[in-house]
């Protein structure tokens, strides 16, 4: 786990590709402590950690990451959010995208060792 961050609860799964996971982000996850006091935000490193973990679990990808490309954090994620995580395999790894409703919160491409 990254910085004491626990995984979100998976509410539903669509095993595509792409794989779509509906995630419930519990407000009491340790990663919200101190990030930031009074205005908690889900850290980007935690979003990456979850994408890598679920990419391994659902797509069979290696956790040996070679490169992260096109990484964008466009909207903050607050405690209690319900997110959709989309995982799409690529030639050398996978793409991920977190959405809250129709709004993209973050996305990127992860190249993995084979």
C-alpha positions as CSV (number, residue, x, y, z in Angstrom):
1,X,0.0,0.0,0.0
2,X,1.1,3.5,-0.8
3,X,1.5,5.7,2.3
4,X,-1.0,3.7,4.3
5,X,-3.8,4.0,1.7
6,X,-6.3,1.2,1.8
7,X,-8.1,0.1,-1.3
8,X,-11.5,1.4,-2.1
9,X,-14.5,-0.9,-2.0
10,X,-15.5,-2.4,-5.4
11,X,-19.2,-1.8,-5.9
12,X,-19.5,-3.4,-9.3
13,X,-17.3,-4.7,-12.1
14,X,-17.6,-5.0,-15.9
15,X,-14.9,-7.3,-17.2
16,X,-14.7,-5.9,-20.7
17,X,-12.2,-4.9,-22.2
18,X,-12.2,-2.3,-21.1
19,X,-12.6,-3.3,-17.5
20,X,-14.9,-0.9,-15.6
21,X,-14.9,-0.9,-11.8
22,X,-17.3,1.2,-9.7
23,X,-15.4,2.2,-6.6
24,X,-16.6,3.6,-3.3
25,X,-14.0,5.8,-1.7
26,X,-14.5,5.5,2.1
27,X,-14.1,8.9,3.9
28,X,-12.0,7.2,6.6
29,X,-9.2,5.9,4.4
30,X,-5.8,6.7,6.0
31,X,-4.6,8.5,2.9
32,X,-7.0,11.4,3.7
33,X,-5.3,12.2,7.0
34,X,-3.2,15.3,6.5
35,X,-3.9,15.6,2.8
36,X,-5.1,18.3,3.3
37,X,-6.3,19.3,6.8
38,X,-9.9,20.6,6.6
39,X,-10.1,19.9,2.9
40,X,-9.3,16.2,2.3
41,X,-8.3,15.2,-1.2
42,X,-7.4,11.7,-2.6
43,X,-3.7,11.9,-3.4
44,X,-2.6,11.3,-7.0
45,X,-0.1,8.7,-5.9
46,X,-2.9,6.7,-4.3
47,X,-4.9,6.9,-7.6
48,X,-1.8,5.5,-9.4
49,X,-1.3,2.8,-6.8
50,X,-4.9,1.6,-7.2
51,X,-4.7,1.7,-11.0
52,X,-1.6,-0.4,-10.9
53,X,-3.0,-2.8,-8.4
54,X,-6.3,-3.3,-10.3
55,X,-4.4,-3.4,-13.6
56,X,-2.6,-6.4,-12.2
57,X,-5.6,-8.0,-10.8
58,X,-8.0,-7.5,-13.7
59,X,-5.7,-7.3,-16.7
60,X,-2.9,-9.5,-15.5
61,X,-0.4,-6.7,-15.9
62,X,3.0,-6.7,-14.1
63,X,3.5,-4.3,-11.2
64,X,7.0,-3.7,-12.6
65,X,6.3,-0.3,-14.1
66,X,8.6,0.9,-16.9
67,X,7.0,4.2,-17.7
68,X,3.9,6.4,-17.0
69,X,2.8,8.7,-19.8
70,X,0.1,11.3,-20.4
71,X,-0.6,11.5,-16.6
72,X,-3.3,14.1,-15.9
73,X,-5.1,15.0,-12.7
74,X,-8.0,17.2,-13.8
75,X,-10.4,17.1,-10.9
76,X,-9.9,16.5,-7.2
77,X,-11.5,13.4,-5.6
78,X,-13.1,14.0,-2.2
79,X,-13.8,11.5,0.6
80,X,-17.0,9.5,0.0
81,X,-16.9,9.8,-3.8
82,X,-18.1,7.0,-6.1
83,X,-15.7,6.6,-9.0
84,X,-15.6,4.6,-12.1
85,X,-12.1,3.2,-13.0
86,X,-11.7,2.2,-16.6
87,X,-8.7,0.0,-17.5
88,X,-7.9,-0.6,-21.1
89,X,-5.1,-2.9,-22.2
90,X,-2.5,-1.5,-24.7
91,X,0.5,-3.1,-26.5
92,X,2.9,-2.5,-23.6
93,X,0.6,-2.0,-20.6
94,X,-2.7,-0.3,-20.1
95,X,-4.5,3.0,-19.9
96,X,-6.6,4.1,-16.9
97,X,-9.2,6.7,-16.3
98,X,-11.1,7.7,-13.1
99,X,-14.4,9.3,-13.6
100,X,-16.9,10.8,-11.1
101,X,-20.1,10.7,-13.1
102,X,-19.3,12.1,-16.5
103,X,-16.3,14.1,-15.3
104,X,-12.8,12.7,-15.7
105,X,-10.8,13.1,-12.6
106,X,-7.5,11.6,-13.7
107,X,-6.0,9.4,-16.5
108,X,-2.8,8.1,-17.9
109,X,-0.9,5.3,-19.7
110,X,1.2,2.8,-17.8
111,X,3.9,0.7,-19.6
112,X,4.7,-2.5,-17.7
113,X,7.5,-5.0,-17.9
114,X,6.6,-8.2,-19.7
